[in-house]
C-alpha cells in the first residue's frame, strides 16, 4: 500500500490541489494531518482524509481517525491533543487502543519518522511553514509492504529529498 501524508499547509489551498492532481490514482490513500485552515466542505476532502488541527475551528473535522486499508491500520491525529511537542507517550497509548501499525501526526511542523514496537510513527513536517533543524517544506510517501515500511520525503516540487529516505523492517 502507498500513502501520501501532508500536514500544516495553513491556508495554502493551492499546494493541496497540486498534490491531489499529482497523486490521484498513484497512491492508495492521501492523508492530511490537520491545520489546513480550510472549510470542512471543501471539495479537496474528496481526495484527502483529514483531521482537525489546533488552527481548524470547525467542529465537523474529527480530532482523530482510524483508517483500515489492507493489512494496515492507520491512526491519524494532529497531535496537539496528544501533547506531541513533549514526546510520543500519549500518542502511543492512542495507537495501542486503535491497534494501529501506522501513526500519522503533524502539529510540530518538524519532519520525523521512527518505528517503535513494530509501529511506524510519522510526521510529514509542514508543506508550508517548516520548523526545527530540517527547514524543508515537505510531505511524505509511505510504502507499506509485507516486510517493510519505506518512507520518502518530498518537496513542493515533488522531487525527493534523497537524504530523507528511510527503510524500516517489520518485526
N, C-alpha and C positions, 0 to 999 in steps of 0.2 A: 504494500500500500504506500501511496505517496501523498504527503500532506504539505500544503503551504501554510505557514504561520506568520502572521504580521500583527503588529500592535502599535498603539500610541502614535497615530497619524495626526491627532489633534486638529481636526477640521480640514485637513488636506484631502478632499474627496478625490481629486484627480489621480493621486497615486494609487488609490484603491481601484479606480476604474481601469487604470493601466494594468495593475496586477490581475484583475479579473479577466481582462481581454487577453493578456499574455498566457494565462494558465488554465483558462476554462477548457475542460476536456483533456488536459495534460496531467492533472493531479486528481486524486480521488476525493479530496475534501479541501476546502480553504477555511482557515480559522482566523478570527480576529479577536485578540485578547483584551480589547477594551480601550477606552479613551479615543474613540473615533470622533466624538463630538458631532455626530450626525443623528438624524431623526430615526426612530425605530422602524418607520415605514419606508425608509429609503430603499429604492429598488436594488441597491448593491447587496442587501442582505438576502437576496435570492441566490447569490453566489457564495456568500460567506456565512459561517456560523459565528455568531458574535455574542460577547458578554458585556456587561456593564462595567465601565471603569469609574474611577472617582471623579472624572470630569464629564461623565454621561449622566444626565439628571433625570431622564425619563424612566419611570418605574417599569415600563414594558420590557426593558432589557433585563435578562436574567443575570443574577450575580455569578452563577456558575452553570456549567452544563456537563453532562456525561454523554459522550457520543460513542456508540459501539460501531466498529467498522471491521469486518472480518474478524481476525483474532485479536485486534486491538480494542482496548477500552481507554478512551481519551477523556481526561478530566481537564476542564479549562475554567479558569477564573482570572480576573485582572490581577489580583494579588494584594491590593490594598487592605482587603478584609482578612487576609491571611498573614498580614504583617511581614511580607517577603523582604522588606528592607532590613529586617533583623534576623533573617535566616529562613530555612525551609521547614521548620518543625511543624507549624500549623498546616502548611500545605501538604506535608507528608501524611498527617492524620486524615486530611480530606481525601487524599489519593487512596489511602488504605480503605477508607469507608466506601469509596466508589469502585474499589478493586481495579484501579487503573494501572496500565503499564506505560502510559504516556501522560505527562502532566505539562500543560501549557499555561504560561502566565506572562504578564507584562509588568507595568507599573514603574519599575526602576529605570526603564529606558536603557538598560545595560544588557549586552549580549551575554548569554551564558547557557551552557548545557552540561549535564552530567548524568550518570546513571548511579542510582542508589538502590540496592536490593532489587535489581532487575527492572527498575522503573526509570524511564527517561524523563528528566526534568529539563524543560527548555523555555528560555526567554528569548524571543527573536530580536530583542533590542527595540529601538524605535525607528520607524521608517522616516520620521521627520525631525526628531529632536534627540539625537543620541547623547548619552551621559556616560560617565565613568571612564575607565582607562582606554576603552576602544571606541574612539569617536567616529563611528561609521554609521551612516543611515542604512538600515538593514532589515531584511526579512529572512526567513529560513525555510528550507525544504527538508522534510524528514522522509527518508525512505525506510519503511519498516518491513524487513524480510523475516523469514522463519528463524534466522540465526543472528541478525544484526539490526542495529539502528544506524543508519548513515545520515549524518546531518551536514548540510552545506548552507552557509550563509551567503546572501547575495546583496548587491547594492541596488539602488533605484534603477540603474541601467540594465538590470537583470544579468549582469556579469558576476560570476562567483568571486568571492574573496578567497583566493586559493589557500591562504594561511588559516582560514576558518572552515576547515573540513574535518569532520570527526567521525570515527567509526567505533561503535561500541558493540561488543559481542553480547548476545543474550545468554544468560546463565553461564 
